[in-house]
Amino acid sequence: MSTHPAADRRAPGPEGQGDRDYLRFVLVLGALIALGPLSIDMYLPAFPRIAEDLSATPSQVQLTLTGMLCGLALGQLVIGPLSDAFGRRRPLLVGLLVHAVASILCSMASTIEMLSVLRVLQGLAGASVSVTAMAMVRDRFAGVAMARLMARLILVIGLAPIIAPSLGGLVLEWTGWRRIFDVLALAALLLATLAARSLHETLPPERRRPARVRASLAAYGGLFRDARFLALALIGGSMMATLFAYVSGASFVLQEGYGLSERTFAIVFGVNAAGFVVGSQLNPVLLRRYSLIQVLTSGILLTFAAAALLLVTSLTGLGGLVGVLVPLGVVMSAAGLSMPNTPALALERYAGSAGTAAAVLGSLQFGVGAAAAPLVGAFGGQSATPMAVVMLALSGLAATLMYAVVRRPGPARVGSGTG
C-alpha cells in the first residue's frame, strides 16, 4: 500500500533528524493521549468517598464514568470531520482548553447528577485529543508501521493508568476528591502549551475535505457500509469495553469486597496496567513472524479464556483474592496485545478521511464502554461475578466478529472507503 510521503520514518534533513522528529512525535502524542486515562482513572480511588459525600449509590458514582465515556463517544463523531476539514491542531488545542474548564467545574459539583453531566462535557473535550491523535498517526503511517507506532504510544500512555490511581490516592491523603479535578485542569493547560509549541500540523491544506454536513454524512455512510471496517470498530469497542468493565468495577470489588486500602488498590491497579503495557510491547515482536490478524485473534481468544476463568473463580471463591487478580491481569495483558492492531487494520484503506474513520473507531470504543460500565455496578458492587460476565460477553462478541467477518474468506467490504 502506498502512503503519504510524510509516512517515512526518517524525514529529510540532517543525519538523525528524522529519528529525533519521530521520537518527539511519539512522546508528545503519547503525553496528549495520556490525558484520557488520567481523566478516567485518577479519581477511581475516590469512588467510595464521592458516594459518601454526594449521598450516591455505587451505581450512580459509576455513571460519572459512563458520562465521561459518552462524551468521548459523541464528541469524536463531531470532531472527526472537523479535523479532516480544518486540520488536526485547532480542534486539539480547543479541546484541551475546554477540558481544563470542565475539570474545574467538576471540582465544584454539589450533586452526583451535576458531576455526571460535567463529566460528559469533560469527555466531549477529551474526544478532540483522542480523534486528532489517531488521525495524526494515520496521516504519517499505515499498516504494520502504524501498528508498531501504536504499540509505542501504548508504552508511553501505559504509564498513565499506573500513575493515575496513585496520584489520586496521594491527593486523597492530603485533601478531598475535588482537588483531583483541579490537577486534571492543570494537566490540560500544560498539555495545550506543549502541543502548541511542539506538535506540527500533519494534514496539509490540499488533503483537507470541505466542512459540509452532507459530505460528512456521506463519509460516515461509506464507513458504515464497509462490513470489515465496522466489524473491526466493534471489535475495538468490545475490547475497550472489557477494560472499562474492569475500571468501573475494580475499586468497589477490590476495596469493599476484598478490603484493600486506597494505596494497595492503586498498586494493584498499577500492576495490571503494567501488564497492559507489556502485552502491547510484545505486539511489534510478534508482528515480525505473524500477521496483524493472527496477533489480534490471539489477543481476543486469550481475553475470552481469562474472562471465563474469572467467572469460575468468582462464583466458586476458588483462590480468593489471588483467584480474581490473576485472571484480571491476563485480561489486561491480552488487551494490550490486541489493541494496537485494531486501528491499524481498520484505517489502512482510509488515508483520505482518517479523521472521520478514527472518529467512528473511537466513538464505538467509548460508546460500547459507556454501555458496559454501569452494568457491572447494577448487578452488584462488591462481587467480581458481574464484571466477569460482562468481560466474557464482550470478548465473546469480539471473537465472533473476528471469525464471522474479518477472517472470512473473500472481500467483506460493501461500501467505498478510499476517501
C-alpha positions as CSV (number, residue, x, y, z in Angstrom):
1,M,0.0,0.0,0.0
2,S,1.3,3.5,-0.8
3,T,1.4,6.0,2.0
4,H,1.7,9.8,2.2
5,P,5.3,10.9,1.9
6,A,5.3,12.1,5.5
7,A,4.8,8.5,6.4
8,D,8.6,7.8,6.1
9,R,10.1,7.4,9.5
10,R,13.2,9.4,8.6
11,A,12.3,12.9,7.4
12,P,14.6,14.9,5.0
13,G,17.2,16.9,6.8
14,P,20.4,16.4,8.7
15,E,21.6,12.9,9.7
16,G,19.5,11.7,12.6
17,Q,17.0,14.5,12.4
18,G,14.2,12.1,11.2
19,D,14.7,9.8,14.2
20,R,14.6,12.8,16.6
21,D,11.4,14.0,14.9
22,Y,9.9,10.6,15.2
23,L,10.8,10.3,18.9
24,R,9.4,13.8,19.6
25,F,6.2,12.9,17.7
26,V,5.7,9.7,19.8
27,L,6.4,11.4,23.1
28,V,4.3,14.5,22.6
29,L,1.4,12.4,21.2
30,G,1.7,9.9,24.0
31,A,1.6,12.7,26.6
32,L,-1.5,14.1,25.0
33,I,-3.3,10.7,24.8
34,A,-2.4,10.1,28.4
35,L,-4.9,12.8,29.4
36,G,-7.8,10.4,28.7
37,P,-6.6,7.6,31.0
38,L,-5.7,10.3,33.7
39,S,-9.2,11.7,33.4
40,I,-10.8,8.2,33.7
41,D,-8.5,6.6,36.2
42,M,-7.3,9.2,38.6
43,Y,-10.5,9.5,40.6
44,L,-11.1,5.8,40.8
45,P,-9.8,5.5,44.4
46,A,-12.2,8.3,45.4
47,F,-15.4,6.4,44.3
48,P,-16.3,5.4,47.9
49,R,-15.7,9.0,49.1
50,I,-17.7,10.5,46.3
51,A,-20.6,8.2,47.1
52,E,-20.5,9.2,50.7
53,D,-20.0,13.0,50.1
54,L,-22.7,13.2,47.5
55,S,-25.1,10.7,49.1
56,A,-24.9,8.4,46.0
57,T,-25.0,4.7,45.4
58,P,-22.1,2.8,43.8
59,S,-24.1,2.6,40.5
60,Q,-24.7,6.3,40.5
61,V,-21.0,7.0,41.0
62,Q,-20.1,4.7,38.1
63,L,-22.5,6.7,36.0
64,T,-20.0,9.6,36.3
65,L,-17.6,7.3,34.4
66,T,-20.3,6.5,31.9
67,G,-20.8,10.2,31.4
68,M,-17.2,10.7,30.5
69,L,-17.3,7.8,28.1
70,C,-20.5,9.0,26.4
71,G,-18.8,12.4,25.9
72,L,-15.8,10.8,24.4
73,A,-18.0,8.7,22.1
74,L,-20.3,11.5,20.9
75,G,-17.6,14.2,20.7
76,Q,-15.5,12.2,18.2
77,L,-18.3,12.0,15.7
78,V,-18.3,15.8,15.5
79,I,-14.6,16.4,15.8
80,G,-13.5,13.8,13.3
81,P,-15.0,15.5,10.2
82,L,-13.8,18.9,11.6
83,S,-10.3,17.7,11.8
84,D,-10.5,16.5,8.2
85,A,-11.7,20.0,7.2
86,F,-9.6,22.3,9.3
87,G,-6.5,20.2,10.2
88,R,-5.6,18.5,13.5
89,R,-4.1,21.3,15.6
90,R,-7.0,23.6,16.0
91,P,-9.6,21.0,17.3
92,L,-6.9,19.6,19.5
93,L,-6.0,22.9,21.2
94,V,-9.6,24.0,21.6
95,G,-10.5,20.6,23.2
96,L,-7.7,20.8,25.7
97,L,-8.8,24.3,26.9
98,V,-12.4,23.2,27.2
99,H,-11.2,20.1,29.1
100,A,-9.5,22.4,31.6
101,V,-12.7,24.4,32.2
102,A,-14.8,21.3,32.5
103,S,-12.4,19.8,35.1
104,I,-12.6,23.0,37.3
105,L,-16.4,22.8,37.1
106,C,-16.3,19.1,38.1
107,S,-14.4,20.1,41.3
108,M,-17.3,22.4,42.2
109,A,-20.1,19.9,41.6
110,S,-22.6,19.7,44.5
111,T,-24.7,16.7,43.4
112,I,-23.9,13.4,41.7
113,E,-26.2,14.4,38.8
114,M,-24.2,17.6,38.3
115,L,-20.9,15.7,38.4
116,S,-22.2,13.2,35.8
117,V,-23.3,16.0,33.4
118,L,-20.0,17.8,33.8
119,R,-18.1,14.5,33.1
120,V,-20.0,14.4,29.8
121,L,-18.6,17.8,29.0
122,Q,-15.2,16.7,30.0
123,G,-15.5,13.7,27.7
124,L,-16.6,15.9,24.8
125,A,-13.5,18.0,25.2
126,G,-11.3,14.9,25.6
127,A,-12.6,13.5,22.4
128,S,-10.6,16.1,20.5
129,V,-7.4,14.6,21.8
130,S,-8.4,11.0,21.0
131,V,-9.5,11.5,17.5
132,T,-6.9,14.0,16.4
133,A,-4.1,11.9,17.8
134,M,-5.3,8.8,15.9
135,A,-5.7,10.8,12.7
136,M,-2.2,12.3,13.1
137,V,-0.8,8.8,13.3
138,R,-2.7,7.7,10.2
139,D,-1.5,10.9,8.4
140,R,2.0,9.7,8.7
141,F,1.9,5.9,8.9
142,A,-0.1,2.8,7.7
143,G,-0.3,-0.9,8.1
144,V,2.3,-2.7,10.2
145,A,4.2,0.6,10.7
146,M,1.1,2.1,12.2
147,A,0.6,-0.9,14.5
148,R,4.2,-0.6,15.7
149,L,3.8,3.1,16.4
150,M,0.5,2.4,18.2
151,A,2.4,-0.1,20.4
152,R,5.0,2.6,21.2
153,L,2.2,5.0,22.1
154,I,0.7,2.5,24.4
155,L,4.1,2.1,26.1
156,V,4.1,5.9,26.7
157,I,0.4,6.2,27.7
158,G,0.5,3.0,29.6
159,L,2.2,4.9,32.4
160,A,-0.9,6.9,32.9
161,P,-3.1,4.1,34.3
162,I,-0.2,3.1,36.5
163,I,0.4,6.6,37.9
164,A,-3.2,7.9,37.8
165,P,-4.7,6.0,40.8
166,S,-1.5,6.5,42.8
167,L,-1.8,10.3,42.1
168,G,-5.5,10.2,43.1
169,G,-4.7,8.3,46.2
170,L,-1.9,10.8,47.1
171,V,-4.3,13.7,46.6
172,L,-6.9,11.9,48.8
173,E,-4.3,11.6,51.6
174,W,-3.8,15.3,51.7
175,T,-7.1,16.8,50.7
176,G,-10.6,15.9,49.3
177,W,-11.6,14.3,46.0
178,R,-12.4,17.6,44.4
179,R,-8.8,18.6,44.1
180,I,-8.3,15.6,41.8
181,F,-10.2,17.5,39.1
182,D,-8.1,20.6,39.8
183,V,-5.0,18.6,39.0
184,L,-6.6,17.4,35.7
185,A,-7.4,21.1,34.8
186,L,-3.7,22.0,35.3
187,A,-2.6,18.9,33.2
188,A,-4.9,20.0,30.3
189,L,-3.4,23.5,30.4
190,L,0.2,22.2,30.4
191,L,-0.6,19.8,27.5
192,A,-2.2,22.6,25.5
193,T,1.0,24.6,25.9
194,L,3.1,21.6,24.9
195,A,1.0,20.9,21.8
196,A,1.1,24.5,20.7
197,R,4.9,24.6,20.8
198,S,5.9,21.1,19.7
199,L,3.3,19.5,17.5
200,H,3.1,20.4,13.8
201,E,0.1,20.1,11.6
202,T,0.1,16.7,9.8
203,L,-2.8,17.4,7.4
204,P,-1.8,19.8,4.6
205,P,-4.5,22.1,3.1
206,E,-4.5,20.2,-0.2
207,R,-5.7,17.0,1.5
208,R,-8.5,18.6,3.6
209,R,-12.2,18.0,3.0
210,P,-15.0,20.5,2.8
211,A,-16.7,21.2,6.2
212,R,-20.2,20.3,4.9
213,V,-22.8,18.3,6.7
214,R,-23.7,16.4,3.5
215,A,-20.1,15.5,2.8
216,S,-19.6,14.3,6.4
217,L,-22.8,12.2,6.3
218,A,-21.7,10.7,3.0
219,A,-18.3,9.8,4.6
220,Y,-20.0,8.2,7.6
221,G,-22.4,6.3,5.3
222,G,-19.5,4.8,3.4
223,L,-17.8,3.7,6.6
224,F,-20.9,2.1,8.0
225,R,-21.4,0.2,4.7
226,D,-17.9,-1.3,5.0
227,A,-18.6,-4.6,6.8
228,R,-15.0,-5.3,7.6
229,F,-14.3,-1.8,9.0
230,L,-17.5,-1.9,11.1
231,A,-16.6,-5.3,12.4
232,L,-13.1,-4.1,13.4
233,A,-14.6,-1.0,15.0
234,L,-16.9,-3.1,17.1
235,I,-14.1,-5.5,18.0
236,G,-12.1,-2.5,19.2
237,G,-15.1,-1.3,21.1
238,S,-15.7,-4.7,22.7
239,M,-12.0,-4.9,23.8
240,M,-12.1,-1.4,25.2
241,A,-15.3,-2.0,27.0
242,T,-13.7,-5.1,28.6
243,L,-11.1,-2.8,30.1
244,F,-13.8,-0.3,31.2
245,A,-15.7,-3.1,32.9
246,Y,-12.6,-3.7,35.0
247,V,-12.0,0.1,35.5
248,S,-15.6,0.8,36.7
249,G,-15.9,-2.2,39.0
250,A,-12.4,-2.7,40.3
251,S,-12.5,-0.1,43.1
252,F,-15.7,-1.5,44.7
253,V,-14.8,-5.2,44.2
254,L,-11.2,-4.9,45.5
255,Q,-11.6,-2.1,48.1
256,E,-15.0,-3.0,49.6
257,G,-15.3,-6.7,48.6
258,Y,-11.7,-7.7,49.5
259,G,-10.8,-4.9,51.9
260,L,-7.9,-3.4,50.0
261,S,-6.8,0.1,51.1
262,E,-6.7,3.0,48.7
263,R,-2.9,2.7,48.4
264,T,-3.0,-1.1,48.0
265,F,-5.7,-0.7,45.3
266,A,-3.6,1.8,43.5
267,I,-0.6,-0.6,43.5
268,V,-2.8,-3.5,42.2
269,F,-4.3,-1.3,39.5
270,G,-0.8,-0.2,38.5
271,V,0.5,-3.7,38.2
272,N,-2.4,-4.6,35.9
273,A,-1.8,-1.5,33.9
274,A,1.9,-2.6,33.6
275,G,0.6,-5.9,32.2
276,F,-1.3,-4.0,29.6
277,V,2.0,-2.2,28.6
278,V,3.9,-5.5,28.5
279,G,1.3,-7.0,26.2
280,S,1.4,-4.0,23.9
281,Q,5.2,-4.3,23.6
282,L,5.0,-7.9,22.6
283,N,3.0,-6.8,19.6
284,P,5.9,-5.5,17.5
285,V,7.9,-8.6,18.3
286,L,5.1,-10.9,17.2
287,L,4.4,-8.9,14.1
288,R,7.9,-9.9,12.8
289,R,6.6,-13.5,12.5
290,Y,2.8,-13.3,12.4
291,S,0.2,-11.1,10.6
292,L,-1.9,-8.3,12.2
293,I,-5.0,-10.5,12.1
294,Q,-3.2,-13.5,13.7
295,V,-1.9,-11.4,16.6
296,L,-5.3,-9.7,17.1
297,T,-7.1,-13.0,17.1
298,S,-4.8,-14.5,19.7
299,G,-5.3,-11.5,22.0
300,I,-9.1,-11.8,21.7
301,L,-9.1,-15.5,22.4
302,L,-6.8,-15.1,25.4
303,T,-9.1,-12.4,26.8
304,F,-12.1,-14.7,26.4
305,A,-10.3,-17.6,28.2
306,A,-9.2,-15.3,31.1
307,A,-12.7,-13.9,31.5
308,A,-14.1,-17.4,31.7
309,L,-11.6,-18.3,34.4
310,L,-12.5,-15.2,36.3
311,L,-16.2,-16.2,36.2
312,V,-15.4,-19.6,37.6
313,T,-13.2,-18.3,40.4
314,S,-15.7,-15.5,41.4
315,L,-18.6,-18.0,41.5
316,T,-16.7,-20.7,43.5
317,G,-14.4,-18.5,45.6
318,L,-11.5,-20.6,44.3
319,G,-8.2,-18.9,45.1
320,G,-9.8,-16.0,47.0
321,L,-8.2,-12.6,46.1
322,V,-5.5,-14.3,44.0
323,G,-8.1,-16.2,42.0
324,V,-9.6,-12.8,41.0
325,L,-6.3,-10.9,40.4
326,V,-4.6,-13.5,38.2
327,P,-7.4,-13.6,35.5
328,L,-7.7,-9.8,35.6
329,G,-4.0,-9.5,35.0
330,V,-4.3,-11.8,32.0
331,V,-7.2,-9.8,30.6
332,M,-5.2,-6.6,30.8
333,S,-2.2,-8.2,29.2
334,A,-4.2,-9.8,26.4
335,A,-6.0,-6.5,25.7
336,G,-2.6,-4.7,25.4
337,L,-1.6,-7.4,22.9
338,S,-4.6,-6.9,20.7
339,M,-5.4,-3.1,20.9
340,P,-2.7,-1.7,18.7
341,N,-3.8,-3.9,15.7
342,T,-7.4,-2.9,15.5
343,P,-6.9,0.7,14.3
344,A,-4.1,-0.4,12.0
345,L,-6.3,-2.9,10.2
346,A,-9.4,-0.6,10.2
347,L,-7.7,2.6,9.0
348,E,-5.5,1.1,6.3
349,R,-7.9,2.0,3.5
350,Y,-8.9,5.4,4.8
351,A,-5.9,7.7,4.3
352,G,-8.1,10.4,2.7
353,S,-10.6,10.5,5.6
354,A,-8.5,9.4,8.6
355,G,-10.2,11.9,11.0
356,T,-13.7,10.7,10.2
357,A,-12.7,7.0,10.2
358,A,-10.8,7.5,13.5
359,A,-13.9,9.2,14.9
360,V,-16.1,6.1,14.2
361,L,-13.5,3.8,15.7
362,G,-13.2,6.0,18.9
363,S,-16.9,6.6,19.2
364,L,-17.7,2.9,19.1
365,Q,-14.9,2.1,21.5
366,F,-16.1,4.5,24.1
367,G,-19.8,4.1,23.3
368,V,-19.6,0.3,24.0
369,G,-17.5,1.1,27.0
370,A,-20.1,3.6,28.3
371,A,-22.8,0.9,27.9
372,A,-20.8,-1.8,29.7
373,A,-19.5,0.2,32.7
374,P,-22.8,0.7,34.6
375,L,-23.8,-3.0,34.1
376,V,-21.0,-4.0,36.5
377,G,-22.4,-1.8,39.2
378,A,-26.0,-2.5,38.5
379,F,-25.7,-6.2,39.3
380,G,-23.6,-6.0,42.5
381,G,-20.9,-3.6,43.6
382,Q,-18.7,-5.9,45.7
383,S,-18.8,-9.1,43.7
384,A,-16.5,-9.9,40.8
385,T,-19.1,-12.0,39.0
386,P,-20.9,-9.2,37.1
387,M,-17.5,-7.9,35.9
388,A,-16.6,-11.4,34.7
389,V,-19.9,-11.9,32.9
390,V,-19.6,-8.6,31.1
391,M,-16.0,-9.3,30.1
392,L,-16.9,-12.8,28.9
393,A,-19.8,-11.5,26.8
394,L,-17.7,-8.7,25.2
395,S,-14.7,-10.8,24.4
396,G,-17.1,-13.4,23.0
397,L,-18.6,-10.8,20.7
398,A,-15.2,-9.8,19.5
399,A,-14.2,-13.4,18.8
400,T,-17.5,-13.9,16.9
401,L,-16.9,-10.8,14.7
402,M,-13.3,-11.8,14.1
403,Y,-14.2,-15.2,12.7
404,A,-17.5,-14.3,11.0
405,V,-16.4,-11.1,9.2
406,V,-12.7,-10.1,9.5
407,R,-11.2,-13.6,8.9
408,R,-13.9,-14.7,6.4
409,P,-12.5,-15.7,3.0
410,G,-13.2,-13.2,0.2
411,P,-14.0,-9.5,0.3
412,A,-16.1,-8.4,3.3
413,R,-16.2,-4.8,2.1
414,V,-19.5,-3.4,1.0
415,G,-19.1,0.3,0.8
416,S,-16.3,2.5,-0.6
417,G,-13.7,3.8,1.7
418,T,-10.9,5.1,-0.4
419,G,-11.7,8.6,0.7
